[in-house]
Amino acid sequence: SPTGIAVDRQDNVYVVDSGNSRIQVFAATGEFLGMWGGLTDQDDHEFAPTTLAVDHGGKVFVADRDSSRIQVFDLRFVP
């Protein structure tokens, strides 16, 4: 259930996968690079991402519906 997409400076593509409560990251070639999320975030809160944005400083901003907050991730957090 993709609901959002963003591209960083290296042309990596970030996809919000709402149905699986995660963010997936792909190279411009389509190669799967990693993901984060799942049913809970790193603080054990329910995680329901709906959209995201990537800034030029290396941060990913994710709107998290279930936690009623914007979560900020460092791009280095992504495996």
All heavy atoms as a GROMACS GRO file, in nm:
protein
  608
    1SER      N    1   0.083  -0.120   0.000
    1SER     CA    2   0.000   0.000   0.000
    1SER      C    3   0.087   0.126   0.000
    1SER      O    4   0.094   0.196   0.098
    1SER     CB    5  -0.090   0.002   0.123
    1SER     OG    6  -0.172  -0.111   0.126
    2PRO      N    7   0.157   0.157  -0.108
    2PRO     CA    8   0.239   0.278  -0.111
    2PRO      C    9   0.151   0.404  -0.105
    2PRO      O   10   0.049   0.413  -0.172
    2PRO     CB   11   0.312   0.268  -0.245
    2PRO     CG   12   0.232   0.176  -0.328
    2PRO     CD   13   0.161   0.084  -0.235
    3THR      N   14   0.192   0.497  -0.019
    3THR     CA   15   0.115   0.622  -0.004
    3THR      C   16   0.201   0.746  -0.020
    3THR      O   17   0.149   0.856  -0.022
    3THR     CB   18   0.045   0.629   0.132
    3THR    OG1   19   0.144   0.620   0.235
    3THR    CG2   20  -0.057   0.518   0.149
    4GLY      N   21   0.333   0.730  -0.029
    4GLY     CA   22   0.420   0.845  -0.044
    4GLY      C   23   0.552   0.805  -0.104
    4GLY      O   24   0.593   0.689  -0.096
    5ILE      N   25   0.620   0.904  -0.165
    5ILE     CA   26   0.748   0.877  -0.230
    5ILE      C   27   0.832   1.003  -0.224
    5ILE      O   28   0.780   1.115  -0.227
    5ILE     CB   29   0.726   0.830  -0.376
    5ILE    CG1   30   0.856   0.779  -0.437
    5ILE    CG2   31   0.663   0.939  -0.458
    5ILE    CD1   32   0.835   0.709  -0.570
    6ALA      N   33   0.964   0.984  -0.212
    6ALA     CA   34   1.058   1.096  -0.215
    6ALA      C   35   1.190   1.045  -0.272
    6ALA      O   36   1.218   0.925  -0.269
    6ALA     CB   37   1.079   1.152  -0.075
    7VAL      N   38   1.270   1.138  -0.322
    7VAL     CA   39   1.400   1.105  -0.382
    7VAL      C   40   1.506   1.192  -0.317
    7VAL      O   41   1.486   1.312  -0.299
    7VAL     CB   42   1.397   1.128  -0.534
    7VAL    CG1   43   1.533   1.096  -0.597
    7VAL    CG2   44   1.287   1.044  -0.599
    8ASP      N   45   1.622   1.132  -0.281
    8ASP     CA   46   1.729   1.210  -0.220
    8ASP      C   47   1.832   1.255  -0.325
    8ASP      O   48   1.814   1.230  -0.445
    8ASP     CB   49   1.795   1.133  -0.104
    8ASP     CG   50   1.875   1.011  -0.146
    8ASP    OD1   51   1.908   0.994  -0.266
    8ASP    OD2   52   1.908   0.930  -0.057
    9ARG      N   53   1.938   1.320  -0.280
    9ARG     CA   54   2.041   1.373  -0.370
    9ARG      C   55   2.111   1.266  -0.452
    9ARG      O   56   2.161   1.293  -0.561
    9ARG     CB   57   2.146   1.448  -0.290
    9ARG     CG   58   2.104   1.583  -0.245
    9ARG     CD   59   2.219   1.649  -0.174
    9ARG     NE   60   2.192   1.791  -0.159
    9ARG     CZ   61   2.276   1.876  -0.109
    9ARG    NH1   62   2.396   1.834  -0.067
    9ARG    NH2   63   2.245   2.002  -0.096
   10GLN      N   64   2.119   1.146  -0.400
   10GLN     CA   65   2.184   1.036  -0.471
   10GLN      C   66   2.085   0.958  -0.559
   10GLN      O   67   2.116   0.851  -0.609
   10GLN     CB   68   2.250   0.939  -0.372
   10GLN     CG   69   2.373   0.995  -0.303
   10GLN     CD   70   2.338   1.094  -0.193
   10GLN    OE1   71   2.239   1.078  -0.122
   10GLN    NE2   72   2.416   1.198  -0.181
   11ASP      N   73   1.966   1.013  -0.575
   11ASP     CA   74   1.858   0.952  -0.654
   11ASP      C   75   1.804   0.822  -0.594
   11ASP      O   76   1.741   0.742  -0.663
   11ASP     CB   77   1.899   0.929  -0.800
   11ASP     CG   78   1.917   1.060  -0.876
   11ASP    OD1   79   1.849   1.158  -0.841
   11ASP    OD2   80   1.999   1.063  -0.969
   12ASN      N   81   1.828   0.799  -0.464
   12ASN     CA   82   1.762   0.688  -0.396
   12ASN      C   83   1.615   0.722  -0.378
   12ASN      O   84   1.580   0.838  -0.354
   12ASN     CB   85   1.827   0.662  -0.259
   12ASN     CG   86   1.970   0.618  -0.271
   12ASN    OD1   87   2.004   0.537  -0.357
   12ASN    ND2   88   2.056   0.671  -0.187
   13VAL      N   89   1.531   0.624  -0.390
   13VAL     CA   90   1.386   0.643  -0.383
   13VAL      C   91   1.334   0.586  -0.251
   13VAL      O   92   1.359   0.470  -0.219
   13VAL     CB   93   1.316   0.574  -0.502
   13VAL    CG1   94   1.166   0.592  -0.494
   13VAL    CG2   95   1.371   0.627  -0.634
   14TYR      N   96   1.262   0.668  -0.176
   14TYR     CA   97   1.203   0.630  -0.047
   14TYR      C   98   1.053   0.613  -0.069
   14TYR      O   99   0.986   0.703  -0.118
   14TYR     CB  100   1.227   0.739   0.057
   14TYR     CG  101   1.374   0.758   0.084
   14TYR    CD1  102   1.454   0.828  -0.005
   14TYR    CD2  103   1.432   0.706   0.198
   14TYR    CE1  104   1.589   0.844   0.018
   14TYR    CE2  105   1.568   0.721   0.223
   14TYR     CZ  106   1.645   0.790   0.131
   14TYR     OH  107   1.779   0.806   0.155
   15VAL      N  108   1.002   0.498  -0.032
   15VAL     CA  109   0.860   0.467  -0.052
   15VAL      C  110   0.794   0.439   0.081
   15VAL      O  111   0.840   0.354   0.158
   15VAL     CB  112   0.842   0.345  -0.146
   15VAL    CG1  113   0.694   0.314  -0.165
   15VAL    CG2  114   0.911   0.369  -0.279
   16VAL      N  115   0.685   0.510   0.109
   16VAL     CA  116   0.604   0.482   0.228
   16VAL      C  117   0.516   0.363   0.195
   16VAL      O  118   0.435   0.368   0.102
   16VAL     CB  119   0.516   0.603   0.266
   16VAL    CG1  120   0.428   0.568   0.386
   16VAL    CG2  121   0.600   0.725   0.295
   17ASP      N  122   0.533   0.256   0.269
   17ASP     CA  123   0.453   0.134   0.254
   17ASP      C  124   0.358   0.128   0.374
   17ASP      O  125   0.386   0.063   0.475
   17ASP     CB  126   0.546   0.013   0.249
   17ASP     CG  127   0.472  -0.119   0.232
   17ASP    OD1  128   0.348  -0.118   0.225
   17ASP    OD2  129   0.540  -0.223   0.227
   18SER      N  130   0.247   0.200   0.365
   18SER     CA  131   0.153   0.211   0.477
   18SER      C  132   0.097   0.078   0.522
   18SER      O  133   0.082   0.053   0.641
   18SER     CB  134   0.036   0.304   0.441
   18SER     OG  135   0.081   0.433   0.415
   19GLY      N  136   0.068  -0.009   0.427
   19GLY     CA  137   0.008  -0.138   0.460
   19GLY      C  138   0.098  -0.225   0.546
   19GLY      O  139   0.050  -0.308   0.622
   20ASN      N  140   0.229  -0.204   0.537
   20ASN     CA  141   0.324  -0.283   0.615
   20ASN      C  142   0.397  -0.197   0.718
   20ASN      O  143   0.496  -0.242   0.777
   20ASN     CB  144   0.425  -0.352   0.523
   20ASN     CG  145   0.359  -0.458   0.439
   20ASN    OD1  146   0.299  -0.551   0.491
   20ASN    ND2  147   0.366  -0.444   0.308
   21SER      N  148   0.350  -0.075   0.738
   21SER     CA  149   0.404   0.016   0.840
   21SER      C  150   0.555   0.034   0.830
   21SER      O  151   0.628   0.024   0.928
   21SER     CB  152   0.368  -0.034   0.981
   21SER     OG  153   0.229  -0.044   0.995
   22ARG      N  154   0.604   0.061   0.709
   22ARG     CA  155   0.748   0.075   0.691
   22ARG      C  156   0.782   0.172   0.579
   22ARG      O  157   0.696   0.209   0.499
   22ARG     CB  158   0.809  -0.061   0.662
   22ARG     CG  159   0.762  -0.119   0.531
   22ARG     CD  160   0.813  -0.259   0.509
   22ARG     NE  161   0.758  -0.312   0.384
   22ARG     CZ  162   0.772  -0.436   0.344
   22ARG    NH1  163   0.837  -0.522   0.420
   22ARG    NH2  164   0.721  -0.476   0.231
   23ILE      N  165   0.909   0.210   0.577
   23ILE     CA  166   0.966   0.289   0.470
   23ILE      C  167   1.066   0.198   0.399
   23ILE      O  168   1.152   0.138   0.463
   23ILE     CB  169   1.041   0.413   0.523
   23ILE    CG1  170   0.953   0.496   0.617
   23ILE    CG2  171   1.097   0.495   0.408
   23ILE    CD1  172   0.831   0.557   0.553
   24GLN      N  173   1.055   0.187   0.267
   24GLN     CA  174   1.149   0.107   0.189
   24GLN      C  175   1.236   0.201   0.106
   24GLN      O  176   1.188   0.306   0.061
   24GLN     CB  177   1.075   0.011   0.097
   24GLN     CG  178   0.993  -0.092   0.174
   24GLN     CD  179   0.939  -0.197   0.082
   24GLN    OE1  180   1.011  -0.286   0.039
   24GLN    NE2  181   0.811  -0.187   0.052
   25VAL      N  182   1.361   0.164   0.085
   25VAL     CA  183   1.454   0.248   0.011
   25VAL      C  184   1.511   0.168  -0.105
   25VAL      O  185   1.554   0.053  -0.089
   25VAL     CB  186   1.570   0.295   0.102
   25VAL    CG1  187   1.658   0.394   0.027
   25VAL    CG2  188   1.515   0.358   0.229
   26PHE      N  189   1.510   0.231  -0.224
   26PHE     CA  190   1.558   0.168  -0.345
   26PHE      C  191   1.658   0.260  -0.415
   26PHE      O  192   1.642   0.382  -0.412
   26PHE     CB  193   1.442   0.141  -0.442
   26PHE     CG  194   1.337   0.049  -0.388
   26PHE    CD1  195   1.230   0.100  -0.316
   26PHE    CD2  196   1.346  -0.088  -0.406
   26PHE    CE1  197   1.133   0.015  -0.264
   26PHE    CE2  198   1.249  -0.172  -0.355
   26PHE     CZ  199   1.142  -0.121  -0.283
   27ALA      N  200   1.759   0.202  -0.479
   27ALA     CA  201   1.849   0.280  -0.563
   27ALA      C  202   1.774   0.322  -0.689
   27ALA      O  203   1.669   0.265  -0.721
   27ALA     CB  204   1.970   0.195  -0.600
   28ALA      N  205   1.828   0.417  -0.761
   28ALA     CA  206   1.765   0.463  -0.885
   28ALA      C  207   1.752   0.348  -0.985
   28ALA      O  208   1.663   0.350  -1.070
   28ALA     CB  209   1.845   0.577  -0.945
   29THR      N  210   1.836   0.247  -0.973
   29THR     CA  211   1.832   0.131  -1.062
   29THR      C  212   1.721   0.032  -1.025
   29THR      O  213   1.696  -0.063  -1.097
   29THR     CB  214   1.966   0.056  -1.057
   29THR    OG1  215   1.987   0.010  -0.923
   29THR    CG2  216   2.080   0.143  -1.104
   30GLY      N  217   1.657   0.055  -0.909
   30GLY     CA  218   1.552  -0.035  -0.862
   30GLY      C  219   1.600  -0.134  -0.757
   30GLY      O  220   1.520  -0.208  -0.700
   31GLU      N  221   1.732  -0.136  -0.732
   31GLU     CA  222   1.787  -0.228  -0.632
   31GLU      C  223   1.736  -0.192  -0.492
   31GLU      O  224   1.740  -0.076  -0.452
   31GLU     CB  225   1.939  -0.219  -0.634
   31GLU     CG  226   2.007  -0.300  -0.526
   31GLU     CD  227   2.158  -0.274  -0.519
   31GLU    OE1  228   2.209  -0.194  -0.599
   31GLU    OE2  229   2.220  -0.334  -0.431
   32PHE      N  230   1.689  -0.290  -0.418
   32PHE     CA  231   1.642  -0.271  -0.281
   32PHE      C  232   1.762  -0.243  -0.191
   32PHE      O  233   1.858  -0.320  -0.188
   32PHE     CB  234   1.567  -0.395  -0.232
   32PHE     CG  235   1.520  -0.387  -0.092
   32PHE    CD1  236   1.413  -0.307  -0.057
   32PHE    CD2  237   1.584  -0.459   0.008
   32PHE    CE1  238   1.369  -0.300   0.074
   32PHE    CE2  239   1.540  -0.453   0.140
   32PHE     CZ  240   1.433  -0.372   0.172
   33LEU      N  241   1.760  -0.130  -0.117
   33LEU     CA  242   1.871  -0.092  -0.030
   33LEU      C  243   1.844  -0.118   0.117
   33LEU      O  244   1.937  -0.139   0.194
   33LEU     CB  245   1.905   0.056  -0.050
   33LEU     CG  246   1.952   0.096  -0.189
   33LEU    CD1  247   1.974   0.247  -0.194
   33LEU    CD2  248   2.077   0.020  -0.228
   34GLY      N  249   1.720  -0.114   0.157
   34GLY     CA  250   1.689  -0.136   0.298
   34GLY      C  251   1.552  -0.082   0.332
   34GLY      O  252   1.479  -0.032   0.247
   35MET      N  253   1.521  -0.092   0.460
   35MET     CA  254   1.392  -0.042   0.508
   35MET      C  255   1.400  -0.018   0.657
   35MET      O  256   1.493  -0.064   0.723
   35MET     CB  257   1.281  -0.140   0.478
   35MET     CG  258   1.288  -0.269   0.553
   35MET     SD  259   1.147  -0.372   0.513
   35MET     CE  260   1.193  -0.518   0.603
   36TRP      N  261   1.305   0.054   0.708
   36TRP     CA  262   1.288   0.064   0.852
   36TRP      C  263   1.141   0.079   0.882
   36TRP      O  264   1.062   0.108   0.796
   36TRP     CB  265   1.372   0.175   0.915
   36TRP     CG  266   1.330   0.316   0.890
   36TRP    CD1  267   1.246   0.390   0.966
   36TRP    CD2  268   1.372   0.402   0.785
   36TRP    NE1  269   1.233   0.515   0.914
   36TRP    CE2  270   1.310   0.525   0.804
   36TRP    CE3  271   1.456   0.386   0.676
   36TRP    CZ2  272   1.329   0.633   0.717
   36TRP    CZ3  273   1.475   0.492   0.590
   36TRP    CH2  274   1.413   0.613   0.612
   37GLY      N  275   1.108   0.048   1.006
   37GLY     CA  276   0.968   0.049   1.047
   37GLY      C  277   0.923  -0.091   1.076
   37GLY      O  278   0.997  -0.174   1.127
   38GLY      N  279   0.802  -0.119   1.042
   38GLY     CA  280   0.738  -0.244   1.077
   38GLY      C  281   0.618  -0.208   1.163
   38GLY      O  282   0.567  -0.097   1.156
   39LEU      N  283   0.573  -0.297   1.246
   39LEU     CA  284   0.456  -0.266   1.328
   39LEU      C  285   0.485  -0.162   1.434
   39LEU      O  286   0.395  -0.094   1.481
   39LEU     CB  287   0.402  -0.394   1.391
   39LEU     CG  288   0.351  -0.497   1.292
   39LEU    CD1  289   0.301  -0.620   1.366
   39LEU    CD2  290   0.242  -0.439   1.204
   40THR      N  291   0.613  -0.150   1.476
   40THR     CA  292   0.650  -0.049   1.574
   40THR      C  293   0.774   0.024   1.525
   40THR      O  294   0.849  -0.027   1.443
   40THR     CB  295   0.680  -0.110   1.712
   40THR    OG1  296   0.787  -0.203   1.699
   40THR    CG2  297   0.558  -0.180   1.769
   41ASP      N  298   0.796   0.144   1.577
   41ASP     CA  299   0.917   0.218   1.544
   41ASP      C  300   1.026   0.183   1.644
   41ASP      O  301   1.010   0.095   1.727
   41ASP     CB  302   0.890   0.369   1.536
   41ASP     CG  303   0.853   0.429   1.670
   41ASP    OD1  304   0.866   0.362   1.775
   41ASP    OD2  305   0.812   0.546   1.672
   42GLN      N  306   1.137   0.256   1.640
   42GLN     CA  307   1.249   0.224   1.729
   42GLN      C  308   1.216   0.247   1.875
   42GLN      O  309   1.284   0.197   1.963
   42GLN     CB  310   1.373   0.304   1.689
   42GLN     CG  311   1.358   0.452   1.712
   42GLN     CD  312   1.391   0.533   1.588
   42GLN    OE1  313   1.390   0.481   1.478
   42GLN    NE2  314   1.418   0.659   1.606
   43ASP      N  315   1.111   0.322   1.908
   43ASP     CA  316   1.072   0.348   2.046
   43ASP      C  317   0.955   0.260   2.090
   43ASP      O  318   0.892   0.286   2.191
   43ASP     CB  319   1.034   0.495   2.065
   43ASP     CG  320   1.149   0.588   2.038
   43ASP    OD1  321   1.264   0.553   2.072
   43ASP    OD2  322   1.126   0.695   1.980
   44ASP      N  323   0.921   0.157   2.011
   44ASP     CA  324   0.809   0.067   2.037
   44ASP      C  325   0.673   0.135   2.033
   44ASP      O  326   0.579   0.092   2.098
   44ASP     CB  327   0.826  -0.007   2.171
   44ASP     CG  328   0.913  -0.130   2.156
   44ASP    OD1  329   0.935  -0.173   2.041
   44ASP    OD2  330   0.956  -0.183   2.258
   45HIS      N  331   0.660   0.241   1.955
   45HIS     CA  332   0.530   0.302   1.930
   45HIS      C  333   0.472   0.238   1.804
   45HIS      O  334   0.546   0.194   1.718
   45HIS     CB  335   0.544   0.453   1.906
   45HIS     CG  336   0.592   0.529   2.024
   45HIS    ND1  337   0.722   0.570   2.039
   45HIS    CD2  338   0.527   0.570   2.136
   45HIS    CE1  339   0.735   0.635   2.152
   45HIS    NE2  340   0.618   0.637   2.214
   46GLU      N  341   0.341   0.235   1.796
   46GLU     CA  342   0.282   0.190   1.670
   46GLU      C  343   0.327   0.287   1.562
   46GLU      O  344   0.338   0.407   1.585
   46GLU     CB  345   0.130   0.188   1.680
   46GLU     CG  346   0.079   0.078   1.769
   46GLU     CD  347  -0.072   0.069   1.769
   46GLU    OE1  348  -0.136   0.115   1.673
   46GLU    OE2  349  -0.126   0.016   1.866
   47PHE      N  350   0.356   0.236   1.445
   47PHE     CA  351   0.411   0.316   1.336
   47PHE      C  352   0.319   0.306   1.216
   47PHE      O  353   0.297   0.197   1.164
   47PHE     CB  354   0.551   0.265   1.303
   47PHE     CG  355   0.628   0.348   1.204
   47PHE    CD1  356   0.646   0.484   1.225
   47PHE    CD2  357   0.685   0.290   1.093
   47PHE    CE1  358   0.720   0.561   1.136
   47PHE    CE2  359   0.758   0.365   1.002
   47PHE     CZ  360   0.776   0.500   1.025
   48ALA      N  361   0.259   0.418   1.175
   48ALA     CA  362   0.170   0.421   1.061
   48ALA      C  363   0.211   0.536   0.970
   48ALA      O  364   0.148   0.642   0.969
   48ALA     CB  365   0.026   0.435   1.106
   49PRO      N  366   0.319   0.518   0.892
   49PRO     CA  367   0.364   0.625   0.805
   49PRO      C  368   0.263   0.650   0.693
   49PRO      O  369   0.202   0.556   0.642
   49PRO     CB  370   0.496   0.572   0.749
   49PRO     CG  371   0.480   0.423   0.752
   49PRO     CD  372   0.397   0.396   0.874
   50THR      N  373   0.244   0.778   0.660
   50THR     CA  374   0.151   0.811   0.552
   50THR      C  375   0.217   0.887   0.438
   50THR      O  376   0.179   0.871   0.324
   50THR     CB  377   0.032   0.894   0.605
   50THR    OG1  378   0.084   1.010   0.671
   50THR    CG2  379  -0.052   0.813   0.700
   51THR      N  380   0.318   0.968   0.468
   51THR     CA  381   0.391   1.042   0.367
   51THR      C  382   0.527   1.079   0.422
   51THR      O  383   0.551   1.066   0.542
   51THR     CB  384   0.312   1.167   0.322
   51THR    OG1  385   0.373   1.222   0.205
   51THR    CG2  386   0.303   1.270   0.431
   52LEU      N  387   0.618   1.124   0.337
   52LEU     CA  388   0.750   1.160   0.383
   52LEU      C  389   0.813   1.265   0.293
   52LEU      O  390   0.766   1.289   0.182
   52LEU     CB  391   0.842   1.038   0.390
   52LEU     CG  392   0.897   0.984   0.258
   52LEU    CD1  393   1.031   0.917   0.283
   52LEU    CD2  394   0.802   0.885   0.196
   53ALA      N  395   0.920   1.325   0.344
   53ALA     CA  396   1.000   1.420   0.268
   53ALA      C  397   1.146   1.399   0.306
   53ALA      O  398   1.177   1.363   0.419
   53ALA     CB  399   0.958   1.564   0.300
   54VAL      N  400   1.235   1.422   0.211
   54VAL     CA  401   1.379   1.410   0.233
   54VAL      C  402   1.439   1.548   0.213
   54VAL      O  403   1.412   1.613   0.112
   54VAL     CB  404   1.442   1.309   0.134
   54VAL    CG1  405   1.592   1.301   0.154
   54VAL    CG2  406   1.379   1.172   0.148
   55ASP      N  407   1.520   1.594   0.310
   55ASP     CA  408   1.584   1.725   0.292
   55ASP      C  409   1.727   1.708   0.241
   55ASP      O  410   1.778   1.597   0.233
   55ASP     CB  411   1.577   1.810   0.420
   55ASP     CG  412   1.675   1.770   0.527
   55ASP    OD1  413   1.753   1.674   0.508
   55ASP    OD2  414   1.674   1.834   0.633
   56HIS      N  415   1.791   1.819   0.207
   56HIS     CA  416   1.926   1.814   0.152
   56HIS      C  417   2.031   1.798   0.260
   56HIS      O  418   2.148   1.779   0.231
   56HIS     CB  419   1.954   1.938   0.069
   56HIS     CG  420   1.870   1.945  -0.054
   56HIS    ND1  421   1.882   1.858  -0.159
   56HIS    CD2  422   1.769   2.029  -0.088
   56HIS    CE1  423   1.793   1.886  -0.252
   56HIS    NE2  424   1.723   1.989  -0.212
   57GLY      N  425   1.990   1.802   0.386
   57GLY     CA  426   2.083   1.786   0.496
   57GLY      C  427   2.094   1.643   0.547
   57GLY      O  428   2.163   1.617   0.644
   58GLY      N  429   2.025   1.550   0.483
   58GLY     CA  430   2.037   1.410   0.522
   58GLY      C  431   1.932   1.363   0.621
   58GLY      O  432   1.954   1.267   0.694
   59LYS      N  433   1.818   1.428   0.625
   59LYS     CA  434   1.710   1.388   0.716
   59LYS      C  435   1.588   1.343   0.636
   59LYS      O  436   1.561   1.394   0.527
   59LYS     CB  437   1.668   1.504   0.806
   59LYS     CG  438   1.777   1.561   0.892
   59LYS     CD  439   1.810   1.469   1.006
   59LYS     CE  440   1.914   1.535   1.095
   59LYS     NZ  441   1.965   1.445   1.195
   60VAL      N  442   1.516   1.247   0.693
   60VAL     CA  443   1.389   1.201   0.636
   60VAL      C  444   1.280   1.233   0.737
   60VAL      O  445   1.288   1.195   0.853
   60VAL     CB  446   1.392   1.048   0.608
   60VAL    CG1  447   1.258   1.002   0.552
   60VAL    CG2  448   1.504   1.013   0.513
   61PHE      N  449   1.179   1.306   0.694
   61PHE     CA  450   1.066   1.346   0.778
   61PHE      C  451   0.947   1.260   0.740
   61PHE      O  452   0.906   1.259   0.624
   61PHE     CB  453   1.033   1.494   0.757
   61PHE     CG  454   1.146   1.584   0.792
   61PHE    CD1  455   1.247   1.612   0.700
   61PHE    CD2  456   1.155   1.642   0.917
   61PHE    CE1  457   1.353   1.695   0.732
   61PHE    CE2  458   1.260   1.726   0.951
   61PHE     CZ  459   1.360   1.752   0.858
   62VAL      N  460   0.892   1.188   0.838
   62VAL     CA  461   0.782   1.094   0.813
   62VAL      C  462   0.660   1.133   0.895
   62VAL      O  463   0.669   1.146   1.017
   62VAL     CB  464   0.824   0.950   0.849
   62VAL    CG1  465   0.709   0.853   0.824
   62VAL    CG2  466   0.948   0.908   0.770
   63ALA      N  467   0.547   1.153   0.827
   63ALA     CA  468   0.420   1.175   0.897
   63ALA      C  469   0.370   1.040   0.947
   63ALA      O  470   0.349   0.948   0.869
   63ALA     CB  471   0.318   1.239   0.803
   64ASP      N  472   0.355   1.030   1.080
   64ASP     CA  473   0.316   0.905   1.145
   64ASP      C  474   0.175   0.924   1.204
   64ASP      O  475   0.158   0.987   1.307
   64ASP     CB  476   0.418   0.872   1.255
   64ASP     CG  477   0.390   0.740   1.326
   64ASP    OD1  478   0.284   0.679   1.303
   64ASP    OD2  479   0.476   0.700   1.406
   65ARG      N  480   0.078   0.869   1.135
   65ARG     CA  481  -0.063   0.887   1.172
   65ARG      C  482  -0.096   0.833   1.311
   65ARG      O  483  -0.161   0.900   1.391
   65ARG     CB  484  -0.153   0.821   1.068
   65ARG     CG  485  -0.302   0.840   1.095
   65ARG     CD  486  -0.389   0.760   1.000
   65ARG     NE  487  -0.369   0.618   1.025
   65ARG     CZ  488  -0.334   0.529   0.933
   65ARG    NH1  489  -0.316   0.564   0.809
   65ARG    NH2  490  -0.317   0.402   0.964
   66ASP      N  491  -0.054   0.711   1.344
   66ASP     CA  492  -0.094   0.650   1.471
   66ASP      C  493  -0.033   0.719   1.592
   66ASP      O  494  -0.093   0.721   1.699
   66ASP     CB  495  -0.059   0.501   1.474
   66ASP     CG  496  -0.159   0.416   1.397
   66ASP    OD1  497  -0.256   0.474   1.341
   66ASP    OD2  498  -0.142   0.294   1.391
   67SER      N  499   0.087   0.774   1.577
   67SER     CA  500   0.151   0.842   1.689
   67SER      C  501   0.123   0.992   1.688
   67SER      O  502   0.170   1.064   1.776
   67SER     CB  503   0.303   0.819   1.685
   67SER     OG  504   0.330   0.683   1.704
   68SER      N  505   0.050   1.039   1.589
   68SER     CA  506   0.016   1.182   1.576
   68SER      C  507   0.139   1.270   1.586
   68SER      O  508   0.145   1.365   1.664
   68SER     CB  509  -0.087   1.223   1.682
   68SER     OG  510  -0.206   1.150   1.667
   69ARG      N  511   0.241   1.235   1.507
   69ARG     CA  512   0.365   1.312   1.510
   69ARG      C  513   0.439   1.300   1.377
   69ARG      O  514   0.411   1.214   1.295
   69ARG     CB  515   0.455   1.264   1.623
   69ARG     CG  516   0.502   1.121   1.606
   69ARG     CD  517   0.584   1.075   1.724
   69ARG     NE  518   0.620   0.935   1.708
   69ARG     CZ  519   0.699   0.870   1.789
   69ARG    NH1  520   0.750   0.931   1.893
   69ARG    NH2  521   0.727   0.745   1.769
   70ILE      N  522   0.536   1.390   1.362
   70ILE     CA  523   0.630   1.381   1.252
   70ILE      C  524   0.757   1.321   1.310
   70ILE      O  525   0.813   1.374   1.405
   70ILE     CB  526   0.660   1.520   1.192
   70ILE    CG1  527   0.533   1.590   1.145
   70ILE    CG2  528   0.764   1.507   1.080
   70ILE    CD1  529   0.460   1.519   1.033
   71GLN      N  530   0.803   1.211   1.255
   71GLN     CA  531   0.928   1.150   1.300
   71GLN      C  532   1.039   1.190   1.205
   71GLN      O  533   1.018   1.198   1.084
   71GLN     CB  534   0.915   0.998   1.303
   71GLN     CG  535   0.816   0.949   1.407
   71GLN     CD  536   0.840   0.804   1.443
   71GLN    OE1  537   0.947   0.770   1.490
   71GLN    NE2  538   0.739   0.722   1.419
   72VAL      N  539   1.156   1.215   1.261
   72VAL     CA  540   1.271   1.255   1.182
   72VAL      C  541   1.377   1.147   1.193
   72VAL      O  542   1.415   1.107   1.304
   72VAL     CB  543   1.327   1.390   1.230
   72VAL    CG1  544   1.446   1.432   1.144
   72VAL    CG2  545   1.219   1.497   1.230
   73PHE      N  546   1.420   1.096   1.078
   73PHE     CA  547   1.524   0.993   1.073
   73PHE      C  548   1.645   1.047   1.002
   73PHE      O  549   1.635   1.125   0.907
   73PHE     CB  550   1.473   0.870   0.997
   73PHE     CG  551   1.356   0.802   1.061
   73PHE    CD1  552   1.226   0.835   1.026
   73PHE    CD2  553   1.375   0.706   1.158
   73PHE    CE1  554   1.117   0.772   1.084
   73PHE    CE2  555   1.267   0.641   1.216
   73PHE     CZ  556   1.137   0.676   1.181
   74ASP      N  557   1.761   1.006   1.044
   74ASP     CA  558   1.887   1.039   0.979
   74ASP      C  559   1.907   0.936   0.868
   74ASP      O  560   1.886   0.817   0.889
   74ASP     CB  561   2.000   1.030   1.082
   74ASP     CG  562   2.130   1.085   1.030
   74ASP    OD1  563   2.163   1.062   0.912
   74ASP    OD2  564   2.198   1.152   1.109
   75LEU      N  565   1.950   0.980   0.750
   75LEU     CA  566   1.969   0.886   0.639
   75LEU      C  567   2.070   0.779   0.675
   75LEU      O  568   2.065   0.669   0.622
   75LEU     CB  569   2.015   0.961   0.513
   75LEU     CG  570   1.908   1.047   0.448
   75LEU    CD1  571   1.968   1.120   0.329
   75LEU    CD2  572   1.790   0.966   0.405
   76ARG      N  573   2.161   0.807   0.766
   76ARG     CA  574   2.258   0.705   0.808
   76ARG      C  575   2.191   0.592   0.886
   76ARG      O  576   2.248   0.487   0.904
   76ARG     CB  577   2.369   0.768   0.892
   76ARG     CG  578   2.458   0.858   0.810
   76ARG     CD  579   2.554   0.929   0.896
   76ARG     NE  580   2.478   1.028   0.972
   76ARG     CZ  581   2.525   1.098   1.071
   76ARG    NH1  582   2.649   1.083   1.111
   76ARG    NH2  583   2.451   1.186   1.134
   77PHE      N  584   2.067   0.614   0.933
   77PHE     CA  585   1.992   0.512   1.007
   77PHE      C  586   1.950   0.399   0.914
   77PHE      O  587   1.933   0.286   0.956
   77PHE     CB  588   1.869   0.577   1.070
   77PHE     CG  589   1.780   0.482   1.145
   77PHE    CD1  590   1.814   0.437   1.271
   77PHE    CD2  591   1.663   0.436   1.089
   77PHE    CE1  592   1.733   0.349   1.339
   77PHE    CE2  593   1.580   0.349   1.156
   77PHE     CZ  594   1.614   0.305   1.282
   78VAL      N  595   1.936   0.429   0.786
   78VAL     CA  596   1.889   0.330   0.690
   78VAL      C  597   2.000   0.230   0.662
   78VAL      O  598   2.112   0.271   0.631
   78VAL     CB  599   1.845   0.398   0.559
   78VAL    CG1  600   1.800   0.296   0.458
   78VAL    CG2  601   1.734   0.499   0.586
   79PRO      N  602   1.973   0.100   0.673
   79PRO     CA  603   2.077  -0.002   0.646
   79PRO      C  604   2.125   0.003   0.502
   79PRO      O  605   2.056   0.041   0.414
   79PRO     CB  606   2.009  -0.134   0.676
   79PRO     CG  607   1.868  -0.106   0.707
   79PRO     CD  608   1.847   0.042   0.707
   0.00000   0.00000   0.00000
